[in-house]
Amino acid sequence: MPKIIPIRDLKNTSEISQMCKESNGPIYVTKNGYGDMVIMSMEFYEEKMFMLDMYNKLIAAEEQIKAGKVLGGDASIKAIREKYNV
């Protein structure tokens, strides 16, 4: 269940900070009964940004596969050896 608080509750910063650390997700802040902001702990934010970056890299890799811009294992090793004279 999402955590929702009114904007006036942001006055107590230490309580909000503790709430963010204890929460396993974002906290939605409302203003006049409507959604206004989302706050979250740094750990939760960094985890979500890591996952977003990973998904973007997977999408890029799938696009490269569809476009045929990939090499097999043997061809990859051969290209690396030629590039670095190994």
PLY file of the C-alpha trace (Angstrom):
ply
format ascii 1.0
element vertex 86
property float x
property float y
property float z
element edge 85
property int vertex1
property int vertex2
end_header
0.00 0.00 0.00
1.53 3.36 -0.96
2.37 5.84 1.77
0.59 9.19 1.24
1.07 12.28 3.37
-0.14 15.89 3.12
2.42 18.56 2.29
1.98 20.20 5.71
3.61 17.12 7.28
6.91 18.03 5.60
7.53 20.54 8.41
8.85 17.74 10.62
11.95 16.90 8.58
13.47 14.37 10.97
10.23 12.37 11.07
9.98 12.45 7.27
13.60 11.36 6.95
12.97 8.41 9.27
9.78 7.54 7.37
11.72 7.47 4.08
14.40 5.19 5.53
11.81 2.78 6.94
9.65 2.81 3.82
10.30 0.23 1.14
9.17 2.60 -1.58
8.30 6.18 -2.40
6.17 8.45 -0.24
3.57 10.46 -2.12
2.99 14.03 -0.98
-0.35 15.68 -1.66
-1.28 19.35 -1.84
-4.94 20.31 -1.55
-5.86 16.65 -1.98
-3.95 16.19 -5.24
-0.62 14.51 -5.92
2.24 17.02 -5.82
5.58 15.31 -5.08
7.27 12.01 -4.37
10.05 11.58 -1.82
12.20 8.53 -1.12
15.37 7.41 0.60
18.70 7.70 -1.21
19.08 3.92 -1.12
15.70 3.38 -2.80
16.46 6.08 -5.39
19.89 4.62 -6.22
18.42 1.12 -6.53
15.74 2.37 -8.94
18.26 4.35 -11.00
20.52 1.28 -11.21
17.61 -0.85 -12.42
16.57 1.81 -14.96
20.12 1.96 -16.31
20.23 -1.84 -16.54
16.91 -1.96 -18.42
18.12 0.72 -20.85
21.30 -1.26 -21.52
19.27 -4.42 -22.12
17.02 -2.57 -24.57
20.08 -1.24 -26.42
21.57 -4.74 -26.56
18.32 -6.20 -27.92
18.23 -3.49 -30.61
21.82 -4.35 -31.60
20.87 -8.01 -31.87
17.86 -7.19 -34.05
20.05 -4.98 -36.27
22.62 -7.76 -36.61
25.38 -5.71 -34.97
26.76 -8.58 -32.92
29.57 -11.06 -33.37
29.83 -14.68 -32.30
32.25 -15.69 -29.57
35.07 -16.75 -31.90
34.72 -13.65 -34.07
34.73 -11.41 -30.99
37.93 -12.95 -29.64
39.57 -12.70 -33.07
38.61 -9.01 -33.35
39.99 -8.27 -29.87
43.24 -10.06 -30.64
43.66 -8.16 -33.89
42.85 -4.83 -32.26
45.35 -5.27 -29.41
47.95 -7.37 -31.30
47.64 -10.25 -28.85
0 1
1 2
2 3
3 4
4 5
5 6
6 7
7 8
8 9
9 10
10 11
11 12
12 13
13 14
14 15
15 16
16 17
17 18
18 19
19 20
20 21
21 22
22 23
23 24
24 25
25 26
26 27
27 28
28 29
29 30
30 31
31 32
32 33
33 34
34 35
35 36
36 37
37 38
38 39
39 40
40 41
41 42
42 43
43 44
44 45
45 46
46 47
47 48
48 49
49 50
50 51
51 52
52 53
53 54
54 55
55 56
56 57
57 58
58 59
59 60
60 61
61 62
62 63
63 64
64 65
65 66
66 67
67 68
68 69
69 70
70 71
71 72
72 73
73 74
74 75
75 76
76 77
77 78
78 79
79 80
80 81
81 82
82 83
83 84
84 85
